[in-house]
Amino acid sequence: MIAEKFVIEYDDFFEKLLTRFKNKNAEYANQSDVFSNFRKSSLINLKTEYYSHKPHVEAFRYAKKHLLSCIDIISEPEKFTDEQIEEKFGDLILYFTIIYIMLTNKSDL
C-alpha cells in the first residue's frame, strides 16, 4: 500500500469512528454523567460476581468481548466482511478510549 492510500484509509476509518462514537454517546450517555451506563452495569455485576463498583472495570469487561472478536478476526480474516472488521476494531478502539478518559480523569472513577 502506498503512503497516500494509507493516509486516506486511516482518515476515513477515524472519521467513521468519530461518527459512531457520537451516535453511541447520544444513545448511552446522559448530560450529567457520560459514564452512567458503566456505573449502572457495574452495580448489576456486583450482585453476581466479585467486582468493585468502578465504571472503568466495567468498561474493560465490555472491551474484552470486542478484543476476543478481534482475535477471531486476526486468526481467520477470510471469515469476516470488511464491515464486521471495521465495527469490531472500531468498537475496541472506542472502549479503550473511554477507559483512557476514565483513568486520566480520576474524579470520574
Buried (B, 14 or more C-beta within 10 A) or exposed (E): EEEEEEEEEEEEBEEEBEEBBEEBEEEEBEEEEBBBBBBEBBEEBEEEEEEEEBBBBBBBBBBEEBBEBBEBBEEEEEEBEEEEBBBBBBBBBBBBBBBEBBEEEEEBE
